[in-house]
Amino acid sequence: MFACYENLITSICRRLLEIAQTLRVGNRRLKRGFQLFAIHNQLQSLSNVSERKIWQETGIRLLDTVLDSRNCSINPDLFPVDGSFMKRSQIELLFQLFELGDPGVILKEVWGRLDTVVAERNQIAHGNLTSEEVGRRYSIAEINHLINLWEQRWCDFIDHIESSAQTRNFFRI
């Protein structure tokens, strides 16, 4: 389940960025979340820059990128990692960046279990527990219910994003 979930989230992010790039909306007219992707490289380069360079070079380039009305400099390979390794806060960040509302409303029951699934996956991945040990915590009925619920809510999630991103206005101000 976790691998499918991780792939879904990164694929959705990538696809939204690819669409924004394809629409050729200039950086200046992109919504704020998309602008962050457009200036990501410049933001990273600011971390070890002298004060003089900020005012004379790097800061100017950053502003030029943000205010560029013709070009879209979004790199679709970026993913906004929040450090939680796919816990709920990662989904909250994506929804915040793309202005998609409250993810808990869409994911409902899955929202409350998401961090548990991630934690159990991490325990298995780091060798603290075996998959059998985690599996024994649940009955067959509970596992089937969780899988069905997981599928239903993530399909709702996809539908929400798909309906939100149908028009060019989703990407631009």
LOSE-308253 format. One line per field, with one value per residue (C-alpha): residue number from 1; residue in one letter; x, z, y. Coordinates in pm, 1 decimal. Each point is the difference from the previous one (the first is absolute). Layout:
num c(NUM_...)
residu c(A_...)
x c(X_...)
z c(Z_...)
y c(Y_...)
# end
This chain:
num c(1_2_3_4_5_6_7_8_9_10_11_12_13_14_15_16_17_18_19_20_21_22_23_24_25_26_27_28_29_30_31_32_33_34_35_36_37_38_39_40_41_42_43_44_45_46_47_48_49_50_51_52_53_54_55_56_57_58_59_60_61_62_63_64_65_66_67_68_69_70_71_72_73_74_75_76_77_78_79_80_81_82_83_84_85_86_87_88_89_90_91_92_93_94_95_96_97_98_99_100_101_102_103_104_105_106_107_108_109_110_111_112_113_114_115_116_117_118_119_120_121_122_123_124_125_126_127_128_129_130_131_132_133_134_135_136_137_138_139_140_141_142_143_144_145_146_147_148_149_150_151_152_153_154_155_156_157_158_159_160_161_162_163_164_165_166_167_168_169_170_171_172_173)
residu c(M_F_A_C_Y_E_N_L_I_T_S_I_C_R_R_L_L_E_I_A_Q_T_L_R_V_G_N_R_R_L_K_R_G_F_Q_L_F_A_I_H_N_Q_L_Q_S_L_S_N_V_S_E_R_K_I_W_Q_E_T_G_I_R_L_L_D_T_V_L_D_S_R_N_C_S_I_N_P_D_L_F_P_V_D_G_S_F_M_K_R_S_Q_I_E_L_L_F_Q_L_F_E_L_G_D_P_G_V_I_L_K_E_V_W_G_R_L_D_T_V_V_A_E_R_N_Q_I_A_H_G_N_L_T_S_E_E_V_G_R_R_Y_S_I_A_E_I_N_H_L_I_N_L_W_E_Q_R_W_C_D_F_I_D_H_I_E_S_S_A_Q_T_R_N_F_F_R_I)
x c(0.0_274.2_186.1_-319.4_-76.4_351.0_-8.8_-344.2_105.8_324.1_-170.7_-280.8_248.1_208.0_-305.4_-127.3_343.3_16.5_-341.8_101.4_311.1_-198.9_-250.7_292.7_-132.0_281.8_146.6_-146.9_-353.9_34.9_-169.6_234.7_47.9_101.7_227.0_189.9_74.8_104.3_255.7_113.0_349.6_61.1_-126.3_244.7_287.0_-71.9_102.1_375.0_7.1_168.0_-207.7_154.3_-96.1_-358.6_-35.3_201.0_-48.2_-193.1_-286.0_-39.1_-9.6_-260.8_-220.2_51.4_-118.0_-309.0_-95.6_61.1_-326.6_95.9_188.6_-104.3_306.8_-173.2_203.6_-252.8_254.9_-30.1_-194.2_-61.8_148.9_-107.6_220.8_-286.2_51.3_-359.3_-188.8_-310.6_204.3_134.2_-353.8_-87.4_299.0_-104.6_-355.3_126.2_237.8_-260.7_-289.0_-208.1_-178.7_-1.8_124.7_-166.3_-342.8_74.7_197.4_-230.3_73.9_328.5_119.7_-1.4_188.5_254.8_279.3_-52.2_41.3_315.8_139.6_-67.6_161.0_305.4_28.8_4.9_241.3_245.1_-11.8_-170.1_-298.0_-74.1_-296.5_-144.1_14.7_-182.4_-248.0_-86.3_-130.7_-299.5_-268.4_-60.7_-324.9_182.7_264.8_-261.9_-197.1_313.0_98.3_-350.2_-21.4_350.2_-91.5_-328.5_144.9_304.6_-230.2_-198.9_331.9_86.7_-349.0_32.8_333.3_-115.2_-311.7_195.8_270.6_-230.7_49.4_292.2_-123.3_113.3_360.4_-5.1_-106.9)
z c(0.0_92.3_-329.6_-195.6_220.8_-37.5_-377.0_-21.4_190.9_-190.7_-334.8_69.0_96.1_-309.8_-226.6_138.6_-55.9_-354.1_-79.7_136.8_-216.8_-307.6_42.7_-29.6_263.8_82.8_350.5_89.2_-63.4_175.4_334.2_299.0_49.0_-362.1_26.6_278.6_-239.5_-265.6_230.1_186.2_-152.4_82.0_355.4_51.6_-129.6_257.2_297.4_-30.0_-167.5_134.0_85.2_-293.3_-249.9_127.9_-81.2_-321.9_-165.1_155.4_136.3_-334.1_-184.2_244.8_-62.2_-375.1_15.4_208.8_-210.8_-336.1_-188.5_-297.3_128.4_233.5_176.5_193.7_28.4_0.2_167.6_327.8_293.3_307.8_268.0_347.5_187.1_124.0_-263.9_-121.4_324.0_15.4_9.7_-347.0_-139.6_186.1_-161.3_-348.9_57.3_131.2_-293.0_-261.3_187.9_10.4_332.3_294.7_-83.2_310.0_-143.3_-306.1_156.6_303.5_184.5_-184.9_121.3_360.5_-83.4_-241.1_251.5_144.9_-341.4_-61.1_345.4_-47.6_-343.0_146.5_279.1_-260.7_-228.9_284.1_125.8_330.6_-87.5_-261.0_-232.6_175.5_337.3_-137.1_-186.5_315.5_156.8_-233.0_-82.5_-361.4_8.1_131.1_-270.2_-274.0_139.5_16.1_-357.6_-132.9_196.0_-108.3_-366.6_28.1_177.3_-223.7_-303.4_158.3_46.9_-369.2_-104.1_216.2_-150.7_-351.5_33.0_164.8_-267.5_-303.3_-101.9_-56.7_292.5_242.9_-90.7_-33.0_187.3)
y c(0.0_241.7_-37.7_69.7_299.2_144.0_-47.5_160.6_311.5_54.2_-71.0_246.6_268.9_-65.1_2.6_330.6_153.8_-142.1_145.3_340.4_-12.7_-107.2_283.3_241.9_234.3_241.5_-17.6_338.5_-125.9_-335.1_-53.2_25.8_-372.8_-44.5_305.2_-176.1_-284.0_254.2_165.6_-311.5_-7.4_366.2_-50.4_-283.6_209.2_272.9_-212.1_61.2_339.5_310.0_304.9_189.4_-270.6_-6.0_369.5_0.5_-337.5_-285.7_209.6_174.2_-334.7_-127.0_303.6_-28.9_-360.1_80.2_299.3_-168.8_30.9_-214.3_-299.7_-278.1_-136.2_-277.4_-317.3_-287.8_-227.8_190.8_-133.5_216.9_-223.5_108.1_-246.7_-218.4_-269.6_-5.0_53.9_218.1_319.4_-85.3_-10.6_321.0_170.5_-111.4_116.0_332.9_55.9_-90.2_167.8_-317.8_50.0_-239.0_-351.8_-145.0_77.0_-211.6_-283.5_-29.4_-328.0_-50.8_340.2_-116.8_-321.5_140.8_62.0_-349.2_-162.4_205.3_-84.6_-372.0_7.2_175.5_-257.0_-275.6_187.9_65.3_-358.4_80.6_-221.8_-261.3_28.4_-306.2_176.0_302.0_-219.9_-194.1_319.9_-10.8_-252.3_-97.6_197.9_309.2_-26.9_-40.2_293.8_215.2_-86.7_74.4_324.0_97.4_-53.2_189.8_304.7_29.0_-17.0_285.9_180.9_-42.9_114.4_312.5_96.4_-80.4_215.3_282.6_8.8_-11.3_360.2_231.0_211.3_-269.2_81.0_377.6_308.1)
# end
